[in-house]
Amino acid sequence: METLHVLGMAGSLRKNSYNRFLLRAALELAPEGMKFTTFDLAPVPLYNAEMDGEVKPKPVMALKNAIREADALLFVTPEYNHGIPGVLKNAIDWASRPAGRSPLAGKPAAIMGASQGLWGTVRAQIQLRQVLAATNTHVVLKPEILVAKAQNKFDAEGRLTDKGTREFVRELLEALGDWTLRLRGKEPSFTVGEDGE
């Protein structure tokens, strides 16, 4: 089995956010053959076309290079006012440029999110799928990871303790691995068969 490199990004800047904890759980639950790195979006400046020339801000170049080098992406998003946070949209806006040569184009991706409310970031995830459709990023459809009442599913240290959610995260990562291989024209190899082999 080849090793797939997945780049994870959390759309929350708060150090102890549930979405950062959820991203950390993904690193812990990644299947064999999947290697994770993460990218902190905090240093990325607000998009300004005047800064988007031949010489770009270093955090922007780092972001674009990290996306380019990854085999697949994992976006973990909170929901702010029924939508995705500005920091995540801003990073995608930077990465989408220049048109026609974006490192996001054709990249496999998965989405998940956590909130303390009942909706588990469903509206933010719908909006994020729309944004990623514009960048030609190929998002896994199922399973959807909508972690509602997140305060009841993580312990005091930020570890995901809810067994059902942990299994869904594992299934999403397997689906992302298989989706990545399918897009390369290869046979999927991450999903565990019914007989457990």
Secondary structure by P-SEA (a helix, b strand, c coil): cbbbbbbbbbcccccccaaaaaaaaaaaaccccbbbbbbbcccccccccccccccccaaaaaaaaaaaaccbbbbbbbbccccccaaaaaaaaaaaccccccccccccccccccccccccaaaaaaaaaaaaaaacccccccccccccccccccccccccccaaaaaaaaaaaaaaaaaaaaaaccccccccccccc
